[in-house]
Every structure is written in structure tokens, then in C-alpha cells.
């Protein structure tokens, strides 16, 4: 299957790129591993211009509709092998399908970080959770903790507050850094939320499900904290395996290096969204979509001249 | 066709994806919102051993999460 443009990733960056490419009349395919990227699980999005408030899943559905409207094609498939096939770039999926493209945009997003604690896997879904929009509503009237000191964790706390009776926010750093509007909303929850900074989880305790955690440093005189559930929101790491197969340069943290036009060091290959660190740690839907639009425009210019 | 029950919460994206998958493939299903229905929640925990959604019961076989491949096999959906 030959295309002008192959896009790997169906989050905000990939879908915005596909919409632009469609308008440029490029024959485009989006390969999706899991629909919607991080946006889909982000809960309410309230900072995308023109939309006061929308569920992340609904926002990416709209983006998909927009991309398909302009002719982009969407195919399920996890890209597992990238190579050059004369002048074309070849993408093979885990299903054994092969796509050939004049250009490629890597909108790979990033992979969720885990705490790396013993028993974390065993207790997943049994008190240790990663998707607060999914499992948060099951903790009505319960005591829960959110681990992480960034904006997503604060958004998670605000979401959980609709259900849980008590929420501990556990951050490794000295302070919690979040969008002021989200931080203020959390502060407005009063004593329902307790923020524990400069602390970490040492151990999970519980027989068939999580019952308590052991903290590295005592909190209010005790290292033990009884919990019904715990949500982990400690950030993401880039996917480095695929770009490495094409010899794409990564920065010291594993993000794809791009110039202002979203070009990688490999001809015809572009990157966008959370797989790059173009805006540093500022990773939003609006930045991902913007980077996708730039990458598609550059892919279009490249395909015209090659 | 096999009886399908999906246990969901309203904000769960994988539940939405699973329901979209059923709709695309004309699979009839019964949805139980375990954020509100406590009886259904107990039923789900008993079946899956987990406090996590979605849980999908296809004629007695329990699938945890939205595992498209497994669901396709169980429901005889060919792509």
C-alpha cells in the first residue's frame, strides 16, 4: 500500500497532521495502536481554544472526524518495523501489513511511567490504578491517593474529589506544579485533600488488594497510610525503539530531535507531539496539534520537491 | 449471538471504545454502570477480581479491559 504520507499515532498530533495533509490532498494513512493517545484519557479538557469544556475522548473523536472528512484513512496496527525501501519509507505492523510512504510523521506520543515498586503489577486494578477517569468513579466515599506532582495529577485529584471522601496527593518534589486554574480548584476542596510533598512510596501492603502504603518519610508521625485506592500519574517516557530503527537522532531524554519545521535528521521523516520535546515539558493538546500541523506542512513541501 | 455484558463507568475511555467496537460490528450488549449500580459492581468484582473497568462478559468468558483481539475471537468477528 503506497501513500504520500504515513502517520504513526492517532493522538492530537497525528490527527491534526492528518487533517492538514488531507487538505493538502496528500494520500494519507494514520496507523493507530490505541485510539486517541493521551488526550483520550485526560478527562475534561478546558484549555483548547474555542471549546470551553470537552471530554478528551470526545475531542479526539472530533479530530478524527475532521481528519477523515478530508480524506485521511485510518488503519489499526502497531508499527513495529521502520526501514527505507529505495526512496520510500516502509512501515510494517504487528499484523504483518506493510505500508510504503514518500513521507512519514512520527506522532508516537509517550509511554506511561510506572512507579517500579514490587507488587505494582500484581495489585494493578486491585487498588493500584493508572486511569483515574476510568476507575476513579469506583471509589465513592473511599480514601485514595494520587501520586505525582504535576498538572495531570492535580486534574486527577479534582476529578476524584467528585467521588472519594479523602484524597492524598503525594509528590516527590518540594511543591506541586500545576496550571493555576486547576491548582485553585484543588485548593477549594479544602480538607478533603492533603498534599504530601518531598515524599515517595516505599512499599505496597495488602493481601488481595491494596490496603496501605509505606512512605519513605513519616507523614504526621507515621510511615503507614491506609488507602482504598491509589492512582499513579507520574509522567511519560518517549518511545525510543521505533525512531532508532531509522537512525533518527534522539535527545538525551529519548525525545526525537526536530528543527522548527519538525524535520528529523532523516530525509522525509518528521515528528510531532509528545514524542518531541519541542516545547520542553509543556505538553498540551494545543501544542501537539500545532506541531502536527507544522509536520504535515513540511511533509507536503518535501513531497512536492522530491 | 453470545450474550454480552459490559461493566463501565461514564468517563472511561476504553469503555467508550469497546461500545463503539460493538456498535461497528452490530453486537448487542447490556451495559452496567458500576459507578452507580453497586450490585453490578459487586458482580463485576466477583467475575474479574478487580476494581477496574471495562470488564466484558461474553457468554461467561470474562475479558478484562478492551482487548479487541480477544473480543473478536469470542464474538467471531473477522476483519
Interface residues (C-beta under 8 A of the other chain):
Chain A: X35 X36 X40 X41 X43 X55 X56 X57 X76 X124 X125 X126 X127 X129 X131 X133 X134 X135 X136 X137 X138 X139 X140 X159 X163 X208 X209 X229
Chain B: X9 X10 X11 X12 X13 X14 X15 X16 X17 X34 X35 X41 X48 X49 X50 X51 X52 X53 X54 X64 X68
